[in-house]
Amino acid sequence: MAARCATPPGSLRSLVSTGKMICLRLCILIIAVLTLNSQVAWAQQCSDTTFVQRAYQDLLLRQPSASEVTFYVPAVQSNGRQAVASSLLASQEYALDLISGSPSVVAGWYQNFLGRNPTPTEAQFTLNLEPVSDGSIIALLLSGAEYRTHAIALNPGISDDNQKLVNQMFKDLLGRNASSSELAFFGAALSSGATAGNVATAILSSNEYFSGVIGRAYLRMLRRPAMQGEINSFLSPLKSDARSDEDLLAILAGSSEYCSSTVQPPPAFQLQAPATTFPALNSVIIPSNLSLLPAVQFGPLEASSNAAILGLQVVVSSDEARITSLNAEVSRLNDQITLLNSLLVNESLTITDLTNTLFGAPPTLEAAQAAQKDAQDKVAQAVASAGTGNALVQNAQANLTQGDAALAAGDFSTAVKRYRLAFLLAGNALK
């Protein structure tokens, strides 16, 4: 503390100014982080740690825990990024998101196709089918009586119930209404004995459907539309792949473009074995009230963006904690400056009084009374702080008494000297 008191006030003001400047820069940094879009955030090739964080964000729609990052970073280094992405995509947690088992996170198949959450039994049944082609599970959902009833209710403008079912399948799987020829063709097929599952499988096997799968994967992973050449390069291998959606997402996650804003040539469609999966990802718990939980209305792209925002909030919270700490330090330094300025004023007054005593005109009654009050206040402070047993306090009290006697005798000069000496002695006792 003594060393701090000896610091010149000018240096302290400089330090405070520096602290405020740091706070200002941190505030600007936080604003910049919040306003940067995802392309800028990933402009450079990312580290393995950043890859794990971003893969969780884009595939599992949340930020990883510290233990999950610790688990997967070595796996990235030994198995590669695509293999780690494949592990996330093969997990029960990913499958739970797909089927609407995480209704507060993302809209899944039950919500998109049936307009409701699954029951816990339905969720467990669907999870038990994994790993399997997404199209086979979707076709199963669309072949049921519930979906047919749902489709008929949503297409009142079409007279034929079979064509209502066909049109709803086109809207759900291709994002458009069926043409009149498509309605006629598939409606006739249903009338002739084809099942709803047969029609759904035919649509799910079309180039148009797989083009949509590719386009959505590019938007989700690379944050840009797929070019036609990229769509063409993936169509054939995807149509013969057992898990086309997941394998494409893993390939894009393993591409050099995934962690760079620079567009790269389409990656090769080369499957890799998944790395070891973090155990907790396959230990999901289906909520007992799943069918009653409110469902969100957004898809995986929005969900991954929400996860990215949560990650930024962690960064911002850390920066805010640092700013709070800096503000506390600035406040402490301001208090120290105030104390030093007060001491400086008191010392200046003492020097002025001593100068007047030594070289000025004889003091007046008013000057002696003012000196008396200063001395009385300072001695009282010293008594309260150091006690009456302190030698400096006792000496100060003695000089105060002598000053009072001189003031009563009209010897203002002696009174002022005794009062000032009492003031200085009491001040030393306070240090």
MIFI-171628 format. One line per field, with one value per residue (C-alpha): x negated, y, z negated; residue number from 1. Coordinates in nm, 3 decimals. Each point is the difference from the previous one (the first is absolute). Layout:
% MIFI-171628
xx (X  ...)
yy (Y  ...)
zz (Z  ...)
seq (NUM  ...)
% end
This chain:
% MIFI-171628
xx (0.000  -0.289  -0.139  0.341  0.035  -0.334  0.118  0.036  0.364  -0.086  -0.113  0.317  0.213  -0.192  0.067  0.370  0.013  -0.167  0.254  0.292  -0.153  -0.025  0.367  0.093  -0.196  0.161  0.345  -0.085  -0.129  0.321  0.212  -0.218  0.036  0.378  0.030  -0.234  0.181  -0.096  -0.207  -0.229  -0.017  -0.137  -0.204  -0.322  -0.061  0.123  -0.183  0.102  0.165  0.200  0.096  0.145  0.193  0.138  0.084  0.204  0.171  0.091  0.074  0.123  0.135  -0.173  -0.339  -0.218  -0.102  -0.365  -0.028  0.144  -0.253  -0.279  0.125  0.035  -0.305  -0.241  0.249  -0.013  -0.379  -0.011  0.310  0.068  0.286  0.241  -0.026  0.079  0.298  0.120  -0.013  0.223  0.240  0.017  0.088  0.335  0.011  -0.009  0.273  0.213  -0.017  0.107  0.318  0.122  -0.131  -0.154  0.302  -0.150  -0.307  0.112  0.306  -0.027  0.184  0.301  0.055  -0.058  0.208  0.262  0.019  -0.080  -0.276  -0.048  0.102  -0.289  0.086  -0.008  -0.326  -0.162  0.132  -0.143  -0.333  -0.025  0.013  -0.326  -0.239  0.200  0.079  0.203  0.223  0.114  0.120  0.166  0.178  0.121  0.150  0.165  0.153  0.210  0.371  -0.074  -0.199  0.277  0.260  -0.235  -0.059  0.369  0.080  -0.277  0.105  0.369  -0.039  -0.058  0.301  -0.167  -0.135  -0.287  -0.108  0.024  -0.245  -0.233  0.006  -0.085  -0.293  -0.132  0.033  -0.170  -0.281  -0.060  0.136  0.252  0.344  0.020  0.077  0.324  -0.185  -0.173  0.329  0.159  -0.291  -0.054  0.372  0.070  -0.283  0.158  0.340  -0.159  -0.144  -0.329  -0.055  -0.068  -0.342  -0.066  0.087  -0.209  -0.298  0.031  -0.008  -0.284  -0.201  0.037  -0.277  0.212  0.014  -0.374  -0.071  0.191  -0.200  -0.323  0.121  0.107  -0.330  -0.200  0.205  -0.031  -0.372  -0.154  0.256  0.044  0.213  -0.140  -0.103  0.150  -0.334  -0.022  0.351  -0.079  -0.319  0.185  0.324  -0.117  -0.200  0.270  0.275  -0.195  -0.111  0.162  -0.002  -0.014  0.095  -0.245  -0.287  0.033  -0.001  -0.312  -0.178  0.076  -0.115  -0.328  -0.053  -0.254  0.277  0.184  -0.249  -0.081  0.205  -0.177  0.211  -0.181  0.065  0.265  -0.150  -0.018  0.278  -0.221  0.146  -0.204  0.056  0.122  -0.241  0.085  0.313  0.016  0.195  0.263  0.116  0.144  0.155  0.289  0.305  0.338  0.220  0.299  0.225  -0.149  0.337  0.117  -0.302  0.039  -0.172  -0.217  0.065  -0.352  -0.238  -0.362  -0.155  0.172  -0.074  -0.371  0.002  0.162  -0.277  -0.257  0.166  -0.020  -0.371  -0.045  0.188  -0.256  -0.277  0.186  0.059  -0.372  -0.082  0.263  -0.160  -0.336  0.155  0.160  -0.338  -0.164  0.275  -0.057  -0.372  0.073  0.237  -0.268  -0.254  0.247  0.053  -0.377  -0.037  0.274  -0.180  -0.335  0.155  0.155  -0.336  -0.165  0.251  -0.058  -0.378  0.027  0.205  -0.255  -0.287  0.191  0.070  -0.361  -0.123  0.230  -0.110  -0.368  0.000  0.338  0.167  0.089  0.304  0.337  0.259  0.193  -0.313  -0.072  0.359  -0.010  -0.328  0.156  0.294  -0.231  -0.215  0.299  0.147  -0.331  -0.077  0.350  -0.060  -0.336  0.153  0.272  -0.250  -0.318  0.134  -0.103  -0.290  -0.184  -0.304  0.069  0.360  -0.105  -0.251  0.266  0.245  -0.264  -0.066  0.374  0.033  -0.294  0.159  0.326  -0.190  -0.182  0.328  0.161  -0.299  0.034  -0.330  0.134  -0.340  -0.091  0.351  -0.021  -0.343  0.123  0.317  -0.195  -0.244  0.291  0.151  -0.325  -0.056  0.358  -0.036  -0.313  0.185  0.262  -0.255)
yy (0.000  0.237  -0.048  0.076  0.320  0.115  -0.030  0.348  0.091  0.059  -0.361  -0.124  0.204  -0.151  -0.349  0.073  0.140  -0.317  -0.217  0.194  -0.035  -0.380  -0.007  0.200  -0.233  -0.306  0.148  0.064  -0.357  -0.145  0.205  -0.116  -0.366  0.027  0.166  -0.229  -0.256  -0.366  0.031  0.255  -0.200  -0.300  0.196  -0.184  -0.373  -0.087  -0.187  -0.351  0.141  0.247  -0.278  -0.209  0.300  0.084  -0.363  -0.026  0.325  -0.107  -0.371  -0.034  0.356  0.091  0.095  -0.286  -0.032  0.034  -0.378  -0.059  0.236  -0.173  -0.337  0.089  0.220  -0.301  -0.197  0.271  -0.017  -0.381  -0.077  0.320  0.247  -0.197  -0.302  0.211  0.158  -0.352  -0.094  0.292  -0.089  -0.365  0.093  -0.048  0.372  0.087  -0.257  0.142  0.345  -0.148  -0.160  0.299  -0.151  0.337  0.225  0.307  -0.017  -0.077  -0.111  -0.368  -0.257  -0.052  0.374  0.060  -0.290  -0.065  0.340  -0.134  -0.130  -0.376  -0.187  -0.144  -0.345  0.126  0.181  -0.312  -0.215  0.239  0.026  -0.379  0.009  0.201  -0.007  -0.027  0.213  0.306  -0.065  -0.337  0.154  0.291  -0.243  -0.195  0.315  0.104  -0.342  0.005  0.073  0.308  0.166  -0.077  0.164  0.295  0.037  -0.014  0.275  0.225  -0.020  0.094  0.139  -0.350  -0.229  -0.343  -0.125  -0.190  0.312  0.200  -0.245  0.028  0.378  0.015  -0.236  0.230  0.302  -0.174  -0.166  0.234  0.331  0.044  -0.111  -0.294  0.075  -0.124  -0.283  -0.104  0.004  -0.213  -0.247  -0.062  0.024  -0.275  -0.209  0.022  -0.094  -0.301  -0.142  0.184  0.095  0.349  -0.131  -0.091  0.353  0.158  -0.219  0.099  0.369  -0.053  -0.172  0.281  0.234  0.293  -0.129  -0.067  0.341  0.146  -0.214  0.133  0.360  -0.016  -0.163  0.278  0.267  -0.171  -0.075  0.255  0.281  0.035  -0.151  -0.299  0.066  -0.218  -0.169  -0.094  -0.139  -0.205  -0.141  -0.128  -0.130  -0.340  -0.108  0.128  -0.202  -0.321  0.090  -0.165  0.319  0.271  0.299  -0.074  -0.102  0.318  0.217  -0.180  0.046  0.372  0.030  -0.161  0.226  0.283  0.252  -0.080  0.202  0.259  0.266  -0.084  -0.217  -0.325  -0.265  -0.256  -0.259  -0.359  -0.231  -0.226  -0.170  -0.034  -0.211  0.204  0.072  -0.110  0.175  0.194  -0.240  0.248  0.057  -0.352  0.026  0.231  0.011  0.037  0.239  -0.179  0.292  0.031  -0.001  0.294  0.226  0.310  -0.032  0.257  0.093  0.035  -0.240  -0.105  0.307  0.236  -0.236  -0.006  0.382  0.007  -0.225  0.239  0.291  -0.192  -0.050  0.373  0.073  -0.203  0.210  0.322  -0.108  -0.063  0.343  0.162  -0.160  0.143  0.345  -0.018  -0.084  0.290  0.238  -0.106  0.070  0.339  0.081  -0.100  0.223  0.290  -0.038  0.001  0.315  0.170  -0.090  0.123  0.325  0.051  -0.060  0.236  0.276  -0.045  0.007  0.312  0.174  -0.098  0.133  0.323  0.046  -0.072  0.245  0.269  -0.077  0.023  0.287  0.167  0.264  -0.079  -0.229  0.139  -0.136  -0.146  -0.182  -0.137  -0.125  -0.164  -0.173  -0.108  -0.167  -0.182  -0.124  -0.111  -0.199  -0.167  -0.087  -0.149  -0.218  -0.112  -0.086  -0.208  -0.179  -0.041  0.041  0.228  -0.225  0.085  0.222  0.219  0.046  0.097  0.251  0.142  0.038  0.181  0.247  0.050  0.087  0.242  0.160  0.048  0.169  0.234  0.083  0.087  0.226  0.180  -0.138  -0.089  -0.073  -0.260  -0.145  -0.054  -0.165  -0.239  -0.083  -0.070  -0.220  -0.188  -0.042  -0.145  -0.236  -0.128  -0.046  -0.210  -0.212  -0.079  -0.135)
zz (0.000  -0.077  0.348  0.152  -0.205  0.130  0.361  0.153  0.074  0.366  0.042  -0.166  0.235  0.289  -0.133  -0.042  0.352  0.126  -0.185  0.148  0.345  -0.051  -0.099  0.310  0.225  -0.158  0.056  0.364  0.029  -0.141  0.240  0.286  -0.103  -0.018  0.341  0.191  0.213  0.011  0.319  -0.160  -0.323  0.187  0.258  -0.088  -0.016  -0.347  -0.275  -0.105  -0.312  0.205  0.241  -0.285  -0.132  0.343  0.087  -0.321  0.086  0.355  -0.059  -0.359  -0.016  -0.326  -0.139  -0.129  -0.363  -0.099  -0.042  0.346  0.156  -0.193  0.127  0.367  0.070  -0.017  0.211  0.267  -0.001  0.026  0.212  0.195  0.000  0.217  -0.231  -0.304  0.178  0.091  -0.369  -0.093  0.282  -0.110  -0.358  -0.169  -0.079  0.370  0.072  -0.281  0.161  0.335  -0.128  -0.208  -0.322  -0.091  0.067  -0.164  0.228  0.354  0.196  0.097  0.209  -0.227  -0.019  0.370  0.130  -0.271  -0.168  -0.347  -0.224  -0.022  -0.311  -0.203  0.137  0.359  -0.063  -0.143  0.287  0.258  -0.183  0.005  0.382  0.017  0.170  0.321  0.304  -0.094  0.300  -0.134  -0.329  0.180  0.235  -0.304  -0.156  0.327  0.055  -0.316  -0.037  -0.213  0.277  0.254  -0.225  -0.054  0.375  0.089  -0.251  0.136  0.367  0.021  0.353  0.146  0.034  0.010  -0.335  0.163  0.186  -0.324  -0.154  0.301  -0.003  -0.371  0.056  0.271  -0.227  -0.293  0.196  0.296  -0.132  0.282  0.116  0.236  0.363  0.154  0.178  -0.323  -0.187  0.269  0.021  -0.369  -0.082  0.253  -0.146  -0.345  0.146  0.168  -0.321  -0.055  -0.362  -0.136  -0.095  0.366  0.113  -0.276  0.091  0.366  -0.088  -0.247  0.275  0.254  0.117  -0.115  -0.356  -0.016  0.153  -0.294  -0.244  0.150  -0.001  -0.364  -0.100  0.167  -0.171  -0.336  0.011  0.241  -0.036  0.376  0.279  0.184  0.360  0.270  0.067  -0.368  0.006  0.310  -0.154  -0.309  0.152  0.118  -0.310  -0.236  0.167  -0.062  -0.354  -0.303  -0.212  0.261  -0.218  -0.281  0.227  0.208  -0.315  -0.123  0.336  0.000  -0.363  0.099  0.301  0.000  0.070  -0.324  -0.203  0.266  0.178  0.327  0.231  0.080  0.270  -0.100  -0.237  0.117  -0.113  -0.207  -0.305  -0.318  -0.310  -0.298  -0.284  -0.354  -0.120  -0.325  -0.226  -0.116  0.356  0.004  -0.347  0.084  -0.225  0.167  -0.204  -0.149  0.100  0.350  0.179  -0.214  0.041  0.221  0.338  0.174  0.362  0.139  0.171  -0.055  0.167  -0.244  -0.288  0.078  0.019  -0.345  -0.127  0.147  -0.182  -0.327  0.062  0.058  -0.320  -0.191  0.156  -0.076  -0.361  -0.041  0.145  -0.222  -0.306  0.105  0.053  -0.345  -0.150  0.184  -0.110  -0.361  0.038  0.156  -0.290  -0.251  0.172  0.007  -0.374  -0.052  0.210  -0.203  -0.324  0.131  0.119  -0.345  -0.167  0.246  -0.083  -0.373  0.041  0.216  -0.267  -0.264  0.211  0.063  -0.369  -0.096  0.262  -0.130  -0.356  0.084  0.247  -0.007  -0.213  -0.361  -0.009  -0.097  -0.242  0.295  0.128  -0.347  -0.039  0.343  -0.091  -0.329  0.178  0.245  -0.286  -0.208  0.293  0.085  -0.365  -0.039  0.306  -0.140  -0.338  0.170  0.221  -0.205  -0.354  -0.288  -0.087  0.322  -0.065  0.305  -0.108  -0.351  0.139  0.233  -0.289  -0.205  0.281  0.048  -0.372  0.023  0.304  -0.188  -0.283  0.239  0.178  -0.336  -0.080  0.335  0.131  0.345  0.151  -0.264  0.014  0.378  -0.031  -0.271  0.197  0.318  -0.186  -0.156  0.347  0.143  -0.293  0.019  0.376  -0.052  -0.255  0.266  0.248)
seq (1  2  3  4  5  6  7  8  9  10  11  12  13  14  15  16  17  18  19  20  21  22  23  24  25  26  27  28  29  30  31  32  33  34  35  36  37  38  39  40  41  42  43  44  45  46  47  48  49  50  51  52  53  54  55  56  57  58  59  60  61  62  63  64  65  66  67  68  69  70  71  72  73  74  75  76  77  78  79  80  81  82  83  84  85  86  87  88  89  90  91  92  93  94  95  96  97  98  99  100  101  102  103  104  105  106  107  108  109  110  111  112  113  114  115  116  117  118  119  120  121  122  123  124  125  126  127  128  129  130  131  132  133  134  135  136  137  138  139  140  141  142  143  144  145  146  147  148  149  150  151  152  153  154  155  156  157  158  159  160  161  162  163  164  165  166  167  168  169  170  171  172  173  174  175  176  177  178  179  180  181  182  183  184  185  186  187  188  189  190  191  192  193  194  195  196  197  198  199  200  201  202  203  204  205  206  207  208  209  210  211  212  213  214  215  216  217  218  219  220  221  222  223  224  225  226  227  228  229  230  231  232  233  234  235  236  237  238  239  240  241  242  243  244  245  246  247  248  249  250  251  252  253  254  255  256  257  258  259  260  261  262  263  264  265  266  267  268  269  270  271  272  273  274  275  276  277  278  279  280  281  282  283  284  285  286  287  288  289  290  291  292  293  294  295  296  297  298  299  300  301  302  303  304  305  306  307  308  309  310  311  312  313  314  315  316  317  318  319  320  321  322  323  324  325  326  327  328  329  330  331  332  333  334  335  336  337  338  339  340  341  342  343  344  345  346  347  348  349  350  351  352  353  354  355  356  357  358  359  360  361  362  363  364  365  366  367  368  369  370  371  372  373  374  375  376  377  378  379  380  381  382  383  384  385  386  387  388  389  390  391  392  393  394  395  396  397  398  399  400  401  402  403  404  405  406  407  408  409  410  411  412  413  414  415  416  417  418  419  420  421  422  423  424  425  426  427  428  429  430  431)
% end
